[in-house]
Amino acid sequence: MRHGQIANVIDIELQYGNCEQFYFRASESTTGRESADFFIDFLNSVVKGRRFKNVIEVGCNDMYVLNALCPRADKLIGIDPILKGKEKEYTKGI
């Protein structure tokens, strides 16, 4: 799994404000998990078990969706500025 940094393209303060105080984590939110699970279920119903060569998620937050898609993809790429330096913490050893 790779993790890109939008900070190399745009000042993240413009998008998120102070990233040190941005605490939302999709996997810790009931609505975050439910909406992500709904999307994953929809995706599974459309692709019918096929594998993905690449999956790119912009705004991957704590990588909840990428971790769920890990068994179905050859390469996963997450882009989110709040995880700089914390990638391994959220990849569950992938």
GUKE-956292 format. One record per residue (C-alpha): x, y, z; residue in one letter. Coordinates in nm, 3 decimals, decimal comma, always signed. Last residue first. Example, Ala and Ser with C-alpha at 12.3 -4.5 7.8 and 13.67 -1.06 7.14 Angstrom:
2
        X        Y        Z  code
   +1,367   -0,106   +0,714     S
   +1,230   -0,450   +0,780     A
end
This chain:
94
        X        Y        Z  code
   -0,050   -0,450   +0,469     I
   +0,043   -0,447   +0,840     G
   -0,287   -0,299   +0,958     K
   -0,251   -0,005   +0,719     T
   -0,354   +0,256   +0,975     Y
   -0,051   +0,276   +1,205     E
   +0,177   +0,210   +0,909     K
   +0,070   +0,535   +0,742     E
   +0,120   +0,757   +1,048     K
   +0,401   +0,982   +0,915     G
   +0,161   +1,195   +0,716     K
   -0,186   +1,073   +0,803     L
   -0,373   +1,404   +0,798     I
   -0,276   +1,482   +0,440     P
   -0,484   +1,210   +0,273     D
   -0,409   +1,010   -0,041     I
   -0,434   +0,632   -0,031     G
   -0,288   +0,399   -0,293     I
   -0,367   +0,028   -0,305     L
   -0,199   -0,217   -0,543     K
   -0,291   -0,573   -0,641     D
   -0,649   -0,540   -0,520     A
   -0,925   -0,765   -0,387     R
   -0,782   -0,869   -0,048     P
   -0,700   -0,503   +0,029     C
   -1,049   -0,370   -0,039     L
   -1,151   -0,352   +0,329     A
   -0,815   -0,196   +0,424     N
   -0,861   +0,061   +0,148     L
   -1,211   +0,146   +0,272     V
   -1,102   +0,203   +0,633     Y
   -0,783   +0,386   +0,533     M
   -0,787   +0,625   +0,830     D
   -0,888   +0,923   +0,616     N
   -0,872   +0,800   +0,254     C
   -0,935   +1,145   +0,110     G
   -0,843   +1,043   -0,243     V
   -0,870   +0,667   -0,276     E
   -0,673   +0,493   -0,548     I
   -0,727   +0,123   -0,622     V
   -0,505   -0,050   -0,875     N
   -0,514   -0,391   -1,048     K
   -0,860   -0,464   -0,914     F
   -0,989   -0,815   -0,867     R
   -1,328   -0,932   -0,992     R
   -1,582   -1,066   -0,740     G
   -1,900   -0,933   -0,901     K
   -1,780   -0,584   -0,997     V
   -2,117   -0,414   -0,944     V
   -2,234   -0,598   -0,631     S
   -1,891   -0,565   -0,471     N
   -1,889   -0,190   -0,536     L
   -2,233   -0,153   -0,378     F
   -2,121   -0,352   -0,072     D
   -1,805   -0,138   -0,044     I
   -2,011   +0,183   -0,076     F
   -2,259   +0,070   +0,192     F
   -1,967   -0,035   +0,414     D
   -1,814   +0,312   +0,375     A
   -2,147   +0,477   +0,461     S
   -2,195   +0,252   +0,763     E
   -1,837   +0,293   +0,885     R
   -1,849   +0,674   +0,866     G
   -2,201   +0,684   +1,014     T
   -2,088   +0,480   +1,313     T
   -1,768   +0,681   +1,347     S
   -1,446   +0,523   +1,474     E
   -1,356   +0,366   +1,136     S
   -1,405   +0,699   +0,958     A
   -1,165   +0,887   +1,184     R
   -1,237   +1,252   +1,256     F
   -0,962   +1,411   +1,468     Y
   -0,848   +1,725   +1,286     F
   -0,667   +1,926   +1,556     Q
   -0,312   +1,857   +1,435     E
   -0,437   +1,919   +1,083     C
   -0,499   +2,288   +1,158     N
   -0,726   +2,408   +0,879     G
   -0,835   +2,116   +0,663     Y
   -0,843   +2,240   +0,303     Q
   -0,644   +2,561   +0,306     L
   -0,418   +2,428   +0,585     E
   -0,332   +2,144   +0,347     I
   -0,130   +2,380   +0,127     D
   -0,170   +2,226   -0,218     I
   +0,040   +1,992   -0,434     V
   +0,306   +1,835   -0,210     N
   +0,064   +1,864   +0,080     A
   -0,154   +1,620   -0,117     I
   +0,069   +1,347   +0,025     Q
   +0,042   +0,999   -0,118     G
   +0,015   +0,673   +0,078     H
   +0,122   +0,348   -0,079     R
   +0,000   +0,000   +0,000     M
end
